[in-house]
Amino acid sequence: MIDKRVGARIVTGNVIESVISGVGSYLPENVVTNDDLAKKIDTSDEWIRSRSGIGQRHYAADDQATSDLAVGAAWNALDQAGLKPKDIDLVIVATVTPDKTFPSTAVYVQQKLNIPPGIAFDLSAACAGFLYAMNIAHDFIRTGQVKHALVIGAEKLSCFLDWEDRATCVLFGDGAGAVVLSAEETPTADAPSGILATYLCADGRLADHLYADGGPSSTGTVGKVRMNGKEVFRNAVTEISNAVFEVTERAKVSRHEIDWFVPHQANIRIIQSCAKKLSLDPSKVIVTIDKHANTSSASIPLALDAGIRDGRIKRGELLVFAALGGGLAWGSTLVRY
């Protein structure tokens, strides 16, 4: 039993679990192919595909803010969950491209959806942001503070790409993905569902491998994306794999029981290397990088939504999410969908 007042908790004999009740996504209308990019910078479809697996990406319109993308994904997630905005107690937006320095993008999402007063804030952990946000929402739910949480990964990365750096500018796209996490009470003897285990980590010593070279208190500018691709690749394969090992061990689940691996979509070679290291069949890996490119915090919920809506991912299946990004920050989440 959960009291709607923020911070109030009523203890019962049941276990409160965080289940994914709805998933949604939103992609801007403007589709930009590799051939389109080749018309403006020194690159080619073959060069981009061979290094990243990307074939196209979506770019938001000039008058679209990150909150607009987030709202589009949120409506779809709410619809799938069978909920209304008034049912939401908590909004977390994971993003590195907020509408404004402050207030949070989450309050603009709250405003545009007409969600009643409640908890709303942003989280910045780059490509791992969605997993960090899910973990926080999970803690709010299992401690009885909220009943329904809207967790969104949303990015307008096209706004700070360096078009003179062909190694990075071709890799990113815009979009948003959202999940509704809901409290579900079950007897302690029942098999657990929803979020089974989480693992998060960061190492600031590696921050210079992937970052934006601007900020309000340092340069007074947004800056541009900078990346040491070789080091990011090496760390991603190691840490994403280790993070999956960690959550399966925490949940006492065999990796062979995993039905779907839903990784951050940064590079097809990273995804393939992780699957191999985890001994996962490639047919169990959700891949959307060819259509979406790297959408940072939005990539996992976008891939999850794609897998659900095309019928591959089904209720009751075991999913593992994993990501690494700027920070360097990384993590993994094991979910019984």
C-alpha positions, 0 to 999 in steps of 0.5 A, spaced: 500 500 500 502 506 497 500 513 500 500 518 494 503 523 499 511 524 497 515 521 502 510 517 506 510 510 506 506 504 509 509 498 511 505 491 509 507 484 509 508 484 501 514 486 497 514 492 493 517 491 486 518 496 480 515 493 473 515 496 467 508 498 465 509 502 459 514 504 454 514 509 448 519 512 443 519 519 439 524 520 433 524 527 429 521 527 422 528 529 419 532 523 417 539 524 415 542 518 411 550 517 411 549 519 403 546 526 406 552 527 410 557 526 405 554 532 401 557 536 406 563 533 409 568 529 407 565 522 408 562 516 405 556 511 407 561 505 406 566 509 411 561 510 416 558 503 416 564 500 416 566 503 423 560 504 426 554 500 423 550 507 422 546 508 416 542 514 418 540 518 424 534 523 426 535 530 427 530 535 431 528 541 428 531 548 430 524 549 434 524 542 437 527 542 444 529 536 448 523 537 452 519 536 446 522 530 444 521 527 451 514 529 451 513 525 445 516 519 448 512 520 454 505 520 451 507 513 448 509 510 454 503 512 458 498 510 453 502 503 453 501 503 460 494 505 460 495 511 465 494 519 465 499 524 466 495 525 473 497 518 475 505 520 475 508 522 481 516 522 479 519 525 472 526 524 471 529 526 465 536 523 463 539 528 458 546 532 456 542 537 452 537 540 457 532 545 454 536 550 459 541 550 464 536 551 469 530 549 471 530 542 469 528 539 462 523 534 467 519 540 469 518 542 462 516 535 461 511 536 467 508 542 465 507 540 457 504 534 460 500 537 465 502 532 470 500 535 477 505 537 482 510 532 484 518 530 484 521 532 477 529 533 476 534 531 470 540 527 471 546 527 467 550 521 466 551 521 458 550 514 455 549 511 462 544 516 464 537 512 462 540 506 467 542 511 472 535 514 472 532 507 472 535 506 478 533 512 482 526 511 480 526 504 482 529 506 489 523 511 490 518 506 488 521 500 492 521 505 498 514 506 497 515 514 496 511 513 489 507 509 485 508 511 478 515 514 475 516 516 468 523 515 466 525 518 460 532 519 456 532 524 451 537 528 447 538 533 441 545 531 440 545 535 433 546 541 437 553 541 439 556 537 434 563 539 431 562 538 423 569 539 422 571 533 426 568 527 421 570 522 426 565 524 431 559 528 428 557 522 424 556 518 430 550 521 433 542 523 432 536 525 436 531 522 439 527 520 446 525 514 449 521 513 456 518 508 460 513 508 466 515 504 472 510 502 477 509 499 484 507 492 484 506 489 491 507 481 491 507 476 497 514 475 499 514 468 497 512 469 489 518 469 484 520 477 483 518 481 477 520 488 474 527 490 476 531 484 479 538 487 480 542 494 478 549 496 477 552 503 476 559 505 476 563 511 474 571 513 473 572 520 473 580 519 471 577 517 464 573 523 463 577 526 458 576 520 453 569 523 452 566 529 454 563 536 451 569 542 451 564 547 454 560 549 460 556 555 463 562 555 469 568 554 465 567 557 458 560 560 458 558 556 452 555 549 450 561 546 447 562 541 442 563 533 443 570 530 443 572 523 444 578 518 444 574 513 440 580 508 441 579 508 449 572 509 449 571 502 445 576 499 449 573 501 456 566 500 453 567 492 451 570 491 458 566 495 463 559 493 459 561 486 459 563 486 467 556 490 468 552 484 465 556 479 469 555 483 476 547 484 475 546 477 473 550 475 479 547 479 484 540 476 481 543 469 481 541 468 474 545 465 469 547 469 463 544 463 459 537 465 461 537 472 458 532 472 453 534 479 450 540 484 451 538 491 450 545 495 450 547 502 449 547 503 441 554 507 440 558 502 435 556 495 432 563 493 433 562 494 441 555 491 441 558 485 437 564 484 442 560 485 448 555 479 446 561 475 444 564 476 451 558 474 454 557 468 450 550 471 448 547 469 441 547 475 436 539 473 435 538 475 442 541 482 441 537 488 440 540 493 435 537 499 432 544 503 431 543 502 424 537 507 424 538 511 430 545 512 431 548 514 438 542 517 441 546 517 448 541 516 454 535 515 449 538 509 446 536 504 450 529 506 451 529 507 444 531 500 442 527 497 448 521 500 444 523 497 438 523 490 440 517 491 444 513 494 438 515 489 433 513 483 437 520 480 439 520 482 446 514 479 450 512 479 457 515 475 462 522 475 458 528 476 462 532 483 459 539 486 460 540 493 459 547 496 459 551 502 457 557 506 458 558 513 456 562 520 458 564 520 465 566 515 464 560 512 467 557 505 466 552 500 468 547 495 467 540 493 469 536 486 469 529 486 468 523 481 468 519 484 463 
